[in-house]
Amino acid sequence: MQIEFAPSLPDDARLVARIIDQGDDLASLEPMIAQGASVARFKGSAGQIFEVFADRKGHVVRVALAGAGKADDAERLANCEKAGAALAAKYLRSGAESIAIELTDLTAEEAASVLLGFRLRSWRYDIYRTKLKDDQKATLDSVVVVGVADGAKEAWEEAAAVAKGVELARELVTEPANILYPESYVARCTERFADTGAELIVLDEATMKNLGMGALLGVGQGSIRESRVLAIKWMGGNPDDAPIAFVGKGVTFDTGGISLKPGPGMEDMKWDMGGSAAVVGAMMTLVTRKAPVNVVGVIGLVENMPDGNAQRPGDVVTTMSGQTVEVLNTDAEGRLVLADALTWTQKQFKPAKIVDLATLTGAMMIALGTEHGGCFSNSDELADDLIGAGKATGDKLWRFPLAPAYDKLLDSPIADMKNIGPRFAGSITAAQFLQRYIENDTPWAHLDIAGMVWSEKPGHSWDKGATGFGVRLLDRFVKATAES
């Protein structure tokens, strides 16, 4: 979506939108528009749209009013996003190729929020769809913005970097597993991060074997696709400062392995790499806006398949940390991938704090549905910072407990631990498993985002499908805690 700023409405504008606050006096509008809005009960509530056709210099012009809620609402920026997103949802396939949006009376940050909502809701991934009807195709490809406050262009540049990261995450989550697998995932990231200033480090299977990554390699040994670890390193801060580390689960397809998942719904497991996509998208945002911080994003990439070489239930693997794991269920594979990725991240980069993200457990979806991701942490400060960032961006989190009573449920009679606990508290025991790989009491948080990376219905800033959850959360977290 091309977005440009102009001093006034273009003479050839045939679709014009204006942002209206709830409670605004509609009398300032043209009488026909004001009267029509009143008859249609348009109040300016967040995301509400009113449309009318007007005569402008002999041309029929489509005029839209988009509600942004009350000007003093605590959710003001989110409501401005909803206004922009609602316009995109209504007009993306309308036949119009361009829309002019008047952002008079909005602050620079509010204007950027409108445009962010518009761009995010406009995102589609139609490259595999060859028989779309004309009315199914997106036609809108440009936005002309007028009436903006001072600083709006600069605010939009920063918001556009966020959009770029979210879009990349959505793209990765949307791709099918025959296209996106560990090696091709690395190749795509190599291409996208070329000339950005980020440094990419890739570990192949031989290197991982030498490092002792028996847990990660065990997950991928049933697939013809080789596993990989990818690190994206951005050193935008003081060279002497320890980096923040983001670690993502990248299971590009998860059959469950020998502990095979039921057939219905298994196609959804192409997005079992949603945690890695959030990390890659966040790194793209940080690199694009040249964030003045040191951050490293690490993703463990595997495909979990059942074949004659696949890991068996009951196998014991040795992790890079030296700890051993009795693998009771090969469908509890994400924690095995993260265990070695976390150990390598700590040894390689010595981070000041670690946040891992993973579509880790179905139990998290039972607990929270698709409204919140789960947050587990050994640090109250880190958990509070992440939850606060989630509230600010809409990537909401809810904290769950960690405790020795849960941890002991992972004890194995033949190894240091099992990879699953009993039936209950499955998300908590999964987090306890990961905590066993955190060294030296490094501040760490685990975000279980199983219900958040894919949506079966449209949201305020996404269509049905990939949401890009986690990108904005991590970017805001970095900005609030490391850039102030």
Helices and strands as residue ranges (DSSP letters): E 2-5, E 15-20, G 26-28, H 31-39, E 49-56, E 59-67, H 76-91, E 98-102, H 108-122, G 134-136, E 142-146, H 152-174, H 182-192, E 199-203, H 205-211, H 214-220, E 228-235, E 244-254, G 266-271, H 274-288, E 294-304, E 315-318, E 324-327, H 334-349, E 353-358, H 362-368, E 373-377, H 380-393, E 397-399, H 404-407, G 408-410, E 417-418, H 426-435, E 444-448, E 454-455, E 465-466, H 471-482
